[in-house]
Amino acid sequence: MSGRSDTSSAQSSVEFTAWFATLAAVWGFSEALLFFIVPDVLTTAGAVVRPRVGLIAAASALAGALLGGWAMHTWATKDVTGAASEVLRTPGATHERLLKAERQLRDHGAAGMLLGGISFIPYKLYGIASVTQGMSLPMFLLCSTLARGVRFTATTLLAGWIAHGPLRAWSLKKKIALHLAVWSAIYGVYFVFVA
């Protein structure tokens, strides 16, 4: 009886991880185009549940973000005005931030994208800025892999460490509540003071 229960539990865990990874890939793709909540919200939630789930979700979010970045770069190459017009309708994507992304790429080259992860400039704006600044698609995707990969991994590892280190005695329900409160506060500050 125990063997059957263990097999069922392992299968449920694999199914949950696969479902979570798929959701992260879709989220990463969507946020690279027109969605405005970063995939880190989901990947860190996965890490709160299980660090391994969070890291698999982070890798999936990166794959989705790269596909979305490819789509944004391609769209902007064909119609930069149209792409910019649509993107600038999303929360947090402003003309000033687009100009800042262009300036970062112009002044710092590929390294300018690494600043995006910590400067509140939506990734989708770098997709447009990379076109206006003459960055090739392969270079944009390479820079995206580094910039997005480092941030997704760092936030996910941090959340997993906090949830399973200092807060390991907390119930999962309390950890998830804290997770939601932290991200709500981050977005509250972002939309009130930054956006």
C-alpha positions in Angstrom: 0.0 0.0 0.0 2.8 2.4 0.9 4.5 1.8 -2.5 1.4 2.8 -4.3 1.0 5.9 -2.2 4.7 6.9 -2.9 4.2 6.4 -6.6 1.0 8.4 -6.6 2.7 11.2 -4.6 5.7 11.3 -6.9 3.5 11.4 -10.0 1.5 14.3 -8.5 4.7 16.1 -7.8 5.9 15.6 -11.4 2.6 16.7 -12.8 2.5 19.8 -10.6 6.1 20.7 -11.6 5.2 20.3 -15.3 2.1 22.4 -15.0 4.0 25.1 -13.1 6.8 25.1 -15.6 4.3 25.5 -18.5 2.6 28.4 -16.7 6.0 30.0 -16.2 6.9 29.7 -19.9 3.6 31.2 -20.9 4.0 34.0 -18.3 7.6 34.7 -19.5 6.4 34.9 -23.1 3.4 37.1 -22.3 5.5 39.5 -20.1 8.0 40.0 -22.9 5.2 41.3 -25.1 2.3 43.0 -23.4 1.7 41.5 -19.9 3.1 43.7 -17.1 3.7 41.5 -14.1 7.2 39.9 -14.1 7.6 36.1 -14.1 9.6 36.4 -10.9 6.3 36.6 -9.1 5.5 33.0 -10.2 9.0 31.6 -10.0 9.5 32.8 -6.5 6.1 31.3 -5.5 7.4 28.0 -6.9 10.5 28.3 -4.8 8.4 29.0 -1.7 6.6 25.6 -2.3 9.8 23.8 -3.3 13.1 25.3 -4.4 13.4 22.8 -7.3 10.0 23.7 -8.6 11.0 27.4 -8.5 14.2 26.8 -10.5 12.5 24.7 -13.1 9.9 27.5 -13.4 12.7 30.1 -13.7 14.3 28.1 -16.6 10.8 27.8 -18.2 10.1 31.5 -17.7 13.5 32.3 -19.4 12.6 30.1 -22.4 9.2 31.8 -22.7 10.9 35.3 -22.3 13.4 34.5 -25.0 10.6 33.4 -27.4 8.7 36.6 -26.5 11.8 38.7 -26.9 12.3 37.1 -30.3 8.7 38.0 -31.2 9.1 41.6 -29.9 12.4 42.2 -31.7 10.8 40.8 -34.9 7.7 42.9 -34.6 9.8 46.0 -33.9 12.0 45.3 -36.9 8.9 45.2 -39.1 7.0 48.1 -37.5 8.9 49.8 -34.7 6.3 52.6 -34.4 3.4 50.1 -34.2 5.2 47.9 -31.7 6.2 50.9 -29.5 2.7 52.3 -29.7 1.2 49.0 -28.4 3.8 48.4 -25.7 3.6 52.0 -24.4 -0.1 51.3 -23.5 1.0 48.7 -20.9 1.4 49.7 -17.3 4.9 50.8 -16.4 6.0 51.1 -20.1 6.5 54.8 -20.7 8.2 56.8 -23.4 10.8 58.0 -20.9 11.7 54.4 -20.0 12.0 53.5 -23.7 14.4 56.4 -24.1 16.3 55.3 -21.1 16.6 51.7 -22.5 17.8 53.2 -25.8 20.4 55.3 -23.9 21.6 52.3 -21.9 22.1 50.2 -25.0 23.8 53.1 -26.8 26.1 54.0 -23.9 26.8 50.5 -22.5 26.1 48.3 -25.5 25.0 44.8 -24.6 25.8 45.3 -20.9 23.1 47.9 -20.9 20.5 45.2 -20.8 21.9 43.9 -17.5 20.8 47.2 -15.9 17.2 46.6 -17.0 16.6 43.9 -14.4 17.3 46.4 -11.6 16.2 49.7 -13.1 12.4 49.1 -13.4 12.5 49.2 -17.2 10.2 46.6 -18.7 12.0 43.9 -20.8 9.7 44.5 -23.7 11.1 48.1 -24.0 14.6 46.6 -24.6 13.1 44.5 -27.4 12.1 47.8 -29.1 15.3 49.7 -28.1 17.5 46.9 -29.4 16.0 47.5 -32.9 16.3 51.3 -32.7 19.9 50.9 -31.6 20.8 48.4 -34.3 21.3 45.4 -32.1 21.0 42.1 -34.1 18.5 39.5 -33.0 21.2 37.0 -32.0 22.9 39.6 -29.8 19.6 40.6 -28.3 18.8 37.0 -27.4 22.2 36.4 -26.0 21.9 39.6 -23.8 18.4 38.6 -22.9 19.6 35.1 -21.8 22.1 36.7 -19.4 20.0 39.5 -18.1 16.8 37.6 -17.6 18.5 34.4 -16.6 20.5 36.0 -13.8 17.6 37.9 -12.4 15.1 35.0 -12.6 17.6 32.7 -10.9 18.7 35.2 -8.3 15.1 36.1 -7.2 14.1 32.4 -7.2 17.1 31.3 -5.2 16.6 34.1 -2.7 12.9 33.2 -2.2 13.7 29.5 -1.8 16.5 30.2 0.7 14.2 32.5 2.8 11.3 30.1 2.7 13.3 27.0 3.5 16.0 28.6 5.7 15.0 31.3 8.1 11.3 30.7 7.7 11.4 26.9 7.5 9.2 26.6 10.7 6.4 28.6 9.1 3.5 26.9 7.5 3.2 26.9 3.7 0.1 29.0 4.1 2.0 31.7 6.0 4.9 31.6 3.5 2.6 32.1 0.6 0.8 35.0 2.4 4.2 36.7 3.0 5.1 36.1 -0.6 1.9 37.7 -1.8 2.4 40.6 0.6 6.0 41.3 -0.5 5.0 41.3 -4.2 2.0 43.4 -3.5 4.2 45.9 -1.7 6.7 45.9 -4.5 4.1 46.6 -7.2 2.3 49.1 -4.9 5.6 51.1 -4.6 6.3 50.6 -8.3 2.9 51.9 -9.5 2.7 54.8 -7.0 6.3 56.1 -7.1 8.0 54.7 -10.1 5.5 54.1 -13.0 
